[in-house]
Amino acid sequence: MQLYNTLSRRKEAFQPLTPGKAGLYACGVTVYDDCHLGHARSCVVFEVLVRYLRRRGLEVAWVRNYTDIDDKILRRAQELRIPWQEVTARYIASFQEDMAALGVPPAQLEPRATDHIPEMLDLIRRLEAKGFAYGGAGGDVYFRVRRFPGYGKLSGQSLEDLEAGARIEVAPDKEDPLDFVLWKASKPGEPAWASPWGPGRPGWHIECSAMSMKYLGETLDLHGGGQDLVFPHHENELAQSEAATGQPFARFWLHHGLLTIDQEKMSKSLGNFFTVKEVLARFHPEVVRFFLTNAHYRSPLDFSDLALAEAETALLRLYSTLDRLQDLRQAHPQASGPPPADFAPPLLTPEELARVRGLKERFDAALADDLNTALALGHLFETVRLVNRLLEDPAPEPAYLAFLGEVQEDLVDLGRVLNLLQADPGEMVRSLRQKTLDLKIPPQEIDRLIEERAQARRAKDWARADAIRKQLAEMDIHLEDTSQGTIWRVKS
């Protein structure tokens, strides 16, 4: 399996430190508000990674934290006029509710920062003993950036670049403007914990170092988060962790692309975000999952109602075929077991038959190449397109039925890796078609015309292909040709 490592800036073969076992630490949410769709993308990306690693036979320890003490949390508590602990309890529950609705299971471990203050203090003491940390006059504790020779290796920035940047936290008691805070002295009325440097609370970066190393050891197999965390959060994590232990902190750093709106990062600070609850009020959870997985995890993903509507149409295509396959099996329960090894459906060319039979290998190869979920879904769509051709046979023989049953099982099995296609096909088709009840043409006929148009395009019969597009457009059906095939949606 190849994964892109942000640290080396290339794809590398992934082998865990301990054979048969892998540890993943994925940075979680700061719990001061309902989570938005960008948070959901992060959770889905790492859930799929865990599912695929387990499919490959690895025992995976998956850790996803909660940051439950932070300036944003304290400001939120003041706005709501409630204790900060009520803020964190409310939004941890909200996050868990959203993830359950999206079908994202809990991580194996979900530590909270405030439950790990002793580990953070111990880590800061180790850094101080080695000369990497120092206390300021005001009670804050800082990390000496220039003392760590590898600082900037994750983000690819030099100290000169950082000095010229605008993201440096200015404080009068710092030895160097680049130094970052490990421990914050408490202000009047703020929550505080006792420490050798006086009452205070941890800085953001020290939390993840302490929690990840407690549960996964001093060197992690995999550490992940969004691209916006590369600097300063993950750069600082790496520096303080390796300074304390003298060991590599993470062997692989994985960073997913950001969710955008009009090519701008979805962010609460920018006010251009949609909460998971808002999106789920308009779209089925599996449609949202499909949208999030139908792009490579390292690519930016632009959100819009149109993109969700297209995901809805594409998912309906998959479920419609599964529904037809299920109906066929129920109508012919006697056709069970594998088809004869030499069975060759007459409606497929030898090359097409080989691709259907090789679906699992191609799907696994896509995910083994840096978790390419978009390509993996493309293989499912290609198979469904070919299966739809087979379903036109009015009187399939037993071997034919057994072959189709085997394909159906493969589609469901592979969908499980993405946590898609696990619902009852008939129920999902009815649910997803609620928006198409007023169509002037049955969805099955739309699918048939799309396949006819595809055949016309392959034969370079452009006039027929254009005529079908125009025919559907007159019935308010818009076609869009994508890498996964042609999808349709109702014109708004």
C-alpha positions as CSV (number, residue, x, y, z in Angstrom):
1,M,0.0,0.0,0.0
2,Q,1.3,3.4,-1.0
3,L,0.4,6.6,1.0
4,Y,1.4,10.1,0.4
5,N,3.6,11.3,3.2
6,T,3.6,15.1,3.8
7,L,6.9,14.8,5.5
8,S,8.7,13.4,2.5
9,R,6.4,14.9,-0.1
10,R,6.0,11.7,-2.0
11,K,4.1,8.4,-1.9
12,E,5.8,5.7,0.2
13,A,5.1,2.0,0.8
14,F,3.3,1.8,4.2
15,Q,4.4,-0.9,6.6
16,P,3.5,-0.5,10.3
17,L,6.2,-0.6,12.9
18,T,4.7,-3.6,14.5
19,P,3.8,-6.3,12.0
20,G,0.0,-6.8,11.8
21,K,-0.8,-3.7,13.9
22,A,-1.1,0.0,13.0
23,G,-1.8,3.1,15.0
24,L,-3.6,6.2,13.7
25,Y,-4.0,9.5,15.5
26,A,-6.4,11.8,13.7
27,C,-6.8,15.3,15.1
28,G,-10.4,15.9,16.2
29,V,-12.6,18.9,16.8
30,T,-12.5,21.8,19.2
31,V,-15.9,21.5,20.8
32,Y,-17.4,25.0,20.9
33,D,-20.1,24.7,18.2
34,D,-21.9,22.3,15.9
35,C,-19.4,20.7,13.5
36,H,-19.5,21.7,9.8
37,L,-19.1,19.6,6.7
38,G,-15.4,20.2,6.6
39,H,-15.1,18.3,10.0
40,A,-17.2,15.5,8.5
41,R,-14.8,15.2,5.6
42,S,-11.9,14.6,8.0
43,C,-13.8,12.0,10.0
44,V,-15.0,10.1,6.9
45,V,-11.5,10.2,5.3
46,F,-9.8,8.6,8.3
47,E,-12.8,6.2,8.9
48,V,-12.3,4.9,5.3
49,L,-8.6,4.6,5.9
50,V,-9.2,2.5,9.0
51,R,-11.7,0.3,7.2
52,Y,-9.3,-0.3,4.4
53,L,-6.4,-1.1,6.7
54,R,-8.6,-3.6,8.6
55,R,-9.7,-5.1,5.2
56,R,-6.0,-5.7,4.6
57,G,-5.8,-7.7,7.8
58,L,-4.3,-5.1,10.1
59,E,-5.3,-4.6,13.7
60,V,-5.8,-0.8,13.8
61,A,-5.7,1.4,16.9
62,W,-7.6,4.6,15.9
63,V,-7.4,7.6,18.2
64,R,-9.4,10.8,17.6
65,N,-9.2,13.5,20.3
66,Y,-11.5,16.3,21.6
67,T,-9.9,19.7,22.3
68,D,-12.1,20.6,25.3
69,I,-10.2,23.6,26.6
70,D,-9.5,26.6,24.3
71,D,-10.0,30.3,24.0
72,K,-12.9,29.7,21.6
73,I,-14.6,27.5,24.2
74,L,-14.2,30.2,26.9
75,R,-15.6,32.9,24.6
76,R,-18.5,30.7,23.7
77,A,-19.2,30.1,27.4
78,Q,-19.3,33.9,27.9
79,E,-21.7,34.3,24.9
80,L,-24.1,31.6,26.2
81,R,-23.6,32.6,29.9
82,I,-23.1,29.0,30.9
83,P,-20.1,27.2,32.4
84,W,-17.4,26.2,29.9
85,Q,-17.9,22.5,30.9
86,E,-21.5,22.7,29.7
87,V,-20.3,24.1,26.3
88,T,-17.9,21.2,25.8
89,A,-20.5,18.6,26.9
90,R,-23.1,20.1,24.6
91,Y,-20.9,20.1,21.5
92,I,-19.3,16.7,22.2
93,A,-22.8,15.3,22.2
94,S,-23.7,17.2,19.1
95,F,-20.6,15.9,17.3
96,Q,-21.4,12.3,18.3
97,E,-25.0,12.8,17.0
98,D,-23.7,14.1,13.7
99,M,-21.2,11.3,13.2
100,A,-23.8,8.6,14.1
101,A,-26.2,10.2,11.5
102,L,-23.4,10.0,8.9
103,G,-22.6,6.4,9.8
104,V,-19.1,7.3,11.1
105,P,-18.4,4.9,14.1
106,P,-16.6,6.2,17.2
107,A,-12.9,5.9,17.1
108,Q,-11.4,3.2,19.3
109,L,-10.2,5.9,21.7
110,E,-11.6,9.4,22.0
111,P,-9.5,11.2,24.6
112,R,-10.3,14.6,25.9
113,A,-7.6,17.1,26.6
114,T,-8.7,18.0,30.1
115,D,-8.4,14.3,31.1
116,H,-4.7,14.4,30.2
117,I,-3.2,17.4,32.0
118,P,-0.7,15.2,34.0
119,E,0.7,13.8,30.7
120,M,1.1,17.3,29.3
121,L,2.9,18.6,32.4
122,D,5.2,15.6,32.3
123,L,6.0,16.3,28.6
124,I,6.7,20.0,29.3
125,R,9.0,19.1,32.2
126,R,11.0,16.8,29.9
127,L,11.3,19.6,27.4
128,E,12.4,22.0,30.1
129,A,15.0,19.5,31.4
130,K,16.5,19.3,27.9
131,G,16.6,23.0,27.5
132,F,13.8,23.1,24.9
133,A,11.3,24.9,27.2
134,Y,11.5,28.0,29.3
135,G,9.1,29.9,31.6
136,G,8.3,33.5,30.9
137,A,7.9,36.2,33.5
138,G,4.1,36.0,33.2
139,G,3.8,32.3,33.9
140,D,3.6,31.1,30.3
141,V,5.9,28.4,29.2
142,Y,7.4,28.4,25.6
143,F,9.2,26.0,23.3
144,R,12.5,27.2,21.9
145,V,12.0,26.8,18.2
146,R,15.6,27.6,17.1
147,R,17.0,24.9,19.5
148,F,15.2,22.2,17.4
149,P,17.2,21.8,14.2
150,G,14.5,20.2,12.2
151,Y,11.8,22.9,12.7
152,G,10.0,23.5,9.4
153,K,10.7,20.1,7.8
154,L,7.0,19.1,7.8
155,S,5.6,22.4,6.3
156,G,8.7,23.0,4.1
157,Q,9.2,26.5,5.6
158,S,12.5,27.9,6.6
159,L,13.0,29.9,9.8
160,E,13.6,33.0,7.6
161,D,10.2,32.4,5.9
162,L,8.5,32.0,9.3
163,E,10.1,35.2,10.6
164,A,8.6,37.1,7.6
165,G,5.2,35.5,8.1
166,A,2.2,37.0,9.9
167,R,1.1,33.9,11.9
168,I,3.7,34.4,14.7
169,E,2.1,34.9,18.2
170,V,3.6,38.0,19.8
171,A,4.3,38.0,23.5
172,P,6.7,40.3,25.5
173,D,8.2,37.5,27.5
174,K,9.3,35.3,24.6
175,E,13.0,34.9,24.0
176,D,12.3,34.7,20.2
177,P,9.2,35.7,18.2
178,L,9.1,32.2,16.7
179,D,8.7,30.4,20.0
180,F,5.3,28.9,20.7
181,V,3.4,28.4,23.9
182,L,3.3,25.1,25.8
183,W,1.5,26.3,28.9
184,K,-0.7,29.4,29.4
185,A,-0.9,31.2,32.7
186,S,-4.5,31.6,33.7
187,K,-6.3,34.9,33.7
188,P,-8.8,35.9,36.4
189,G,-12.0,33.8,36.1
190,E,-10.5,31.3,33.6
191,P,-10.2,27.6,34.4
192,A,-6.8,26.6,35.7
193,W,-4.8,23.6,36.7
194,A,-1.8,23.5,39.1
195,S,1.6,23.3,37.5
196,P,5.3,23.9,38.4
197,W,5.0,27.3,36.6
198,G,1.8,28.4,38.3
199,P,-1.9,27.9,37.6
200,G,-2.8,27.7,34.0
201,R,-3.9,25.5,31.1
202,P,-2.2,23.7,28.2
203,G,-1.4,25.2,24.8
204,W,-3.2,23.7,21.9
205,H,-0.2,21.8,20.4
206,I,1.0,20.0,23.5
207,E,-2.4,18.3,23.9
208,C,-2.1,16.1,20.8
209,S,1.6,15.2,21.5
210,A,0.7,14.0,25.0
211,M,-2.4,12.1,24.1
212,S,-1.1,10.5,21.0
213,M,2.1,9.2,22.6
214,K,0.2,7.9,25.7
215,Y,-2.0,5.7,23.5
216,L,0.2,4.9,20.5
217,G,3.8,5.2,21.7
218,E,6.6,7.7,21.0
219,T,6.6,6.9,17.3
220,L,3.2,6.8,15.6
221,D,2.5,4.9,12.4
222,L,0.1,7.4,11.0
223,H,-0.8,11.0,12.1
224,G,-3.5,12.8,10.1
225,G,-5.6,15.9,9.8
226,G,-6.6,18.6,7.4
227,Q,-4.1,20.5,5.2
228,D,-4.7,23.6,7.4
229,L,-3.1,21.8,10.3
230,V,0.3,21.3,8.7
231,F,1.4,24.6,10.1
232,P,1.6,25.6,12.9
233,H,-0.2,22.7,14.7
234,H,1.5,19.6,13.3
235,E,4.8,21.4,12.8
236,N,4.8,22.3,16.5
237,E,3.6,18.8,17.5
238,L,6.5,17.2,15.6
239,A,9.1,19.6,17.1
240,Q,8.1,19.2,20.7
241,S,7.6,15.5,20.5
242,E,10.9,14.7,18.8
243,A,12.7,17.2,21.1
244,A,11.4,15.3,24.1
245,T,11.9,11.8,23.0
246,G,14.8,11.9,20.5
247,Q,12.7,9.6,18.3
248,P,10.7,10.2,15.0
249,F,7.3,11.3,16.1
250,A,5.2,10.0,13.1
251,R,6.4,7.8,10.2
252,F,3.5,9.0,8.0
253,W,1.8,12.4,8.0
254,L,-1.5,12.3,6.1
255,H,-3.4,15.5,5.2
256,H,-6.7,15.8,3.4
257,G,-7.8,18.6,1.2
258,L,-10.1,21.2,2.5
259,L,-13.8,21.6,1.9
260,T,-14.4,24.8,0.1
261,I,-17.3,27.1,-1.0
262,D,-16.5,29.0,-4.2
263,Q,-12.9,27.8,-3.8
264,E,-12.6,29.3,-0.4
265,K,-12.0,27.2,2.7
266,M,-15.1,26.4,4.7
267,S,-14.5,27.9,8.1
268,K,-16.5,29.2,11.0
269,S,-14.2,32.1,11.3
270,L,-15.0,33.1,7.7
271,G,-18.8,32.5,8.3
272,N,-19.1,30.4,5.1
273,F,-19.9,27.1,6.5
274,F,-22.8,24.6,6.6
275,T,-23.2,22.5,9.6
276,V,-23.7,18.7,9.3
277,K,-27.2,19.1,10.7
278,E,-28.1,21.7,8.1
279,V,-26.9,19.5,5.2
280,L,-28.6,16.4,6.6
281,A,-31.9,18.2,6.8
282,R,-31.8,18.4,3.0
283,F,-29.9,15.3,1.9
284,H,-29.8,11.6,2.9
285,P,-26.7,10.8,5.0
286,E,-25.4,8.3,2.5
287,V,-25.6,11.0,-0.2
288,V,-23.4,13.2,1.9
289,R,-20.9,10.3,2.4
290,F,-20.9,9.6,-1.3
291,F,-20.1,13.3,-2.0
292,L,-17.3,13.2,0.5
293,T,-15.7,10.0,-0.8
294,N,-16.2,10.8,-4.5
295,A,-13.0,12.8,-4.6
296,H,-9.4,11.9,-3.8
297,Y,-8.8,12.8,-0.1
298,R,-5.9,15.1,-0.9
299,S,-7.9,17.2,-3.4
300,P,-9.9,20.2,-2.4
301,L,-13.7,19.5,-2.5
302,D,-16.1,22.3,-3.4
303,F,-19.5,22.2,-1.8
304,S,-22.7,23.2,-3.4
305,D,-26.3,22.1,-3.6
306,L,-25.6,21.1,-7.2
307,A,-22.7,18.9,-6.1
308,L,-24.9,17.2,-3.5
309,A,-27.7,16.7,-6.1
310,E,-25.3,15.1,-8.5
311,A,-24.1,12.8,-5.7
312,E,-27.7,11.9,-5.0
313,T,-28.3,11.0,-8.6
314,A,-25.1,9.0,-8.8
315,L,-25.9,7.0,-5.7
316,L,-29.4,6.3,-7.0
317,R,-27.8,4.7,-10.1
318,L,-25.8,2.3,-7.9
319,Y,-28.8,1.4,-5.7
320,S,-31.2,1.1,-8.7
321,T,-28.9,-1.7,-10.1
322,L,-28.6,-3.4,-6.7
323,D,-32.4,-3.2,-6.4
324,R,-32.9,-4.9,-9.8
325,L,-30.3,-7.6,-8.9
326,Q,-32.1,-8.2,-5.6
327,D,-35.5,-8.5,-7.3
328,L,-34.0,-11.0,-9.7
329,R,-32.5,-13.2,-7.0
330,Q,-35.8,-13.1,-5.1
331,A,-37.7,-14.1,-8.2
332,H,-35.2,-17.0,-8.8
333,P,-34.1,-18.3,-5.4
334,Q,-33.0,-21.6,-6.9
335,A,-30.1,-19.9,-8.7
336,S,-27.5,-19.9,-6.0
337,G,-23.8,-20.7,-5.8
338,P,-21.0,-19.6,-8.1
339,P,-21.4,-19.7,-11.9
340,P,-19.4,-22.1,-14.0
341,A,-15.8,-20.9,-14.4
342,D,-16.1,-20.8,-18.1
343,F,-19.4,-18.9,-18.1
344,A,-19.4,-16.0,-20.5
345,P,-22.5,-13.8,-20.8
346,P,-23.1,-13.1,-24.5
347,L,-23.9,-9.4,-24.0
348,L,-20.3,-8.7,-22.8
349,T,-17.1,-8.7,-24.8
350,P,-14.3,-10.8,-23.3
351,E,-12.5,-7.6,-22.2
352,E,-15.7,-6.3,-20.4
353,L,-16.2,-9.7,-18.7
354,A,-12.6,-9.6,-17.5
355,R,-13.2,-6.2,-16.0
356,V,-16.3,-7.3,-14.2
357,R,-14.6,-10.4,-12.8
358,G,-11.6,-8.3,-11.8
359,L,-13.6,-5.7,-9.9
360,K,-12.3,-6.6,-6.5
361,E,-8.7,-6.5,-7.6
362,R,-9.1,-3.2,-9.3
363,F,-11.1,-1.7,-6.4
364,D,-8.4,-2.8,-3.9
365,A,-5.6,-1.5,-6.2
366,A,-7.3,1.9,-6.3
367,L,-7.4,2.2,-2.5
368,A,-3.9,0.7,-2.2
369,D,-2.7,3.7,-4.3
370,D,-3.0,6.4,-1.7
371,L,-6.6,5.7,-0.8
372,N,-8.0,6.7,-4.2
373,T,-11.7,6.4,-3.3
374,A,-12.7,8.4,-6.5
375,L,-11.1,5.7,-8.7
376,A,-12.5,2.9,-6.6
377,L,-16.0,4.3,-7.0
378,G,-15.4,4.7,-10.7
379,H,-14.8,0.9,-10.9
380,L,-18.1,0.3,-9.2
381,F,-19.9,2.6,-11.7
382,E,-18.2,0.8,-14.7
383,T,-19.4,-2.5,-13.3
384,V,-22.9,-1.3,-12.8
385,R,-23.0,0.0,-16.3
386,L,-22.1,-3.4,-17.7
387,V,-24.4,-5.2,-15.3
388,N,-27.3,-3.0,-16.5
389,R,-26.7,-4.4,-20.0
390,L,-26.9,-7.9,-18.7
391,L,-30.2,-7.2,-16.9
392,E,-31.9,-6.5,-20.3
393,D,-31.9,-10.3,-20.9
394,P,-35.6,-11.3,-20.6
395,A,-35.0,-14.9,-19.7
396,P,-31.7,-15.4,-18.0
397,E,-30.4,-19.0,-17.5
398,P,-29.3,-20.3,-14.1
399,A,-25.6,-19.7,-14.8
400,Y,-26.5,-16.1,-15.8
401,L,-28.4,-15.6,-12.5
402,A,-25.6,-17.1,-10.4
403,F,-23.1,-14.7,-12.2
404,L,-25.3,-11.7,-11.4
405,G,-25.7,-12.8,-7.8
406,E,-21.9,-13.0,-7.5
407,V,-21.5,-9.5,-8.9
408,Q,-24.2,-8.2,-6.5
409,E,-22.3,-9.6,-3.5
410,D,-19.1,-8.1,-4.7
411,L,-20.7,-4.6,-5.0
412,V,-22.1,-4.8,-1.5
413,D,-18.8,-6.2,-0.1
414,L,-16.7,-3.4,-1.7
415,G,-19.2,-0.7,-0.7
416,R,-18.7,-1.7,2.9
417,V,-15.1,-0.4,2.7
418,L,-16.5,3.1,2.0
419,N,-19.5,2.5,4.3
420,L,-21.8,2.8,1.2
421,L,-24.4,0.4,-0.3
422,Q,-25.2,-1.3,3.0
423,A,-28.9,-0.3,3.2
424,D,-31.8,-2.2,1.7
425,P,-31.7,-1.3,-2.0
426,G,-35.5,-1.1,-2.4
427,E,-35.8,1.2,0.5
428,M,-33.0,3.4,-0.6
429,V,-34.3,3.7,-4.1
430,R,-37.7,4.8,-2.8
431,S,-36.0,7.3,-0.4
432,L,-33.7,8.8,-3.1
433,R,-36.5,9.0,-5.6
434,Q,-38.7,11.1,-3.4
435,K,-37.4,14.2,-5.3
436,T,-38.2,12.6,-8.7
437,L,-41.8,11.6,-8.1
438,D,-43.0,14.3,-10.6
439,L,-40.7,13.2,-13.4
440,K,-42.3,13.0,-16.9
441,I,-40.4,9.8,-17.5
442,P,-39.6,6.8,-15.3
443,P,-36.1,6.7,-13.8
444,Q,-35.5,3.2,-15.4
445,E,-36.3,4.7,-18.8
446,I,-33.8,7.6,-18.1
447,D,-31.1,5.0,-17.3
448,R,-31.9,3.0,-20.5
449,L,-31.6,6.2,-22.6
450,I,-28.4,7.1,-20.9
451,E,-27.0,3.7,-21.8
452,E,-28.2,4.0,-25.4
453,R,-26.6,7.4,-25.6
454,A,-23.3,5.9,-24.3
455,Q,-23.4,3.2,-27.0
456,A,-24.1,5.9,-29.6
457,R,-21.1,7.9,-28.4
458,R,-18.9,4.8,-28.5
459,A,-20.1,4.3,-32.1
460,K,-19.4,8.0,-32.9
461,D,-23.1,8.4,-33.7
462,W,-23.1,12.0,-32.4
463,A,-26.4,12.8,-33.9
464,R,-28.2,10.1,-31.9
465,A,-26.3,11.0,-28.8
466,D,-27.3,14.6,-29.1
467,A,-30.9,13.7,-29.9
468,I,-31.2,11.7,-26.6
469,R,-29.7,14.5,-24.6
470,K,-32.3,16.9,-26.2
471,Q,-35.1,14.4,-25.6
472,L,-34.3,14.3,-21.9
473,A,-33.7,18.0,-21.6
474,E,-37.3,18.6,-22.9
475,M,-38.5,16.5,-20.0
476,D,-36.4,18.7,-17.5
477,I,-33.6,16.0,-17.2
478,H,-30.1,17.4,-17.3
479,L,-27.2,15.1,-18.2
480,E,-23.6,15.6,-17.0
481,D,-20.8,13.4,-18.2
482,T,-18.3,12.6,-15.4
483,S,-15.4,10.3,-14.8
484,Q,-17.8,7.9,-13.2
485,G,-20.1,7.9,-16.2
486,T,-23.2,10.1,-17.1
487,I,-25.3,11.3,-14.2
488,W,-28.7,12.9,-14.4
489,R,-30.6,15.4,-12.3
490,V,-33.9,17.2,-12.4
491,K,-33.5,20.8,-13.6
492,S,-34.4,23.2,-10.8
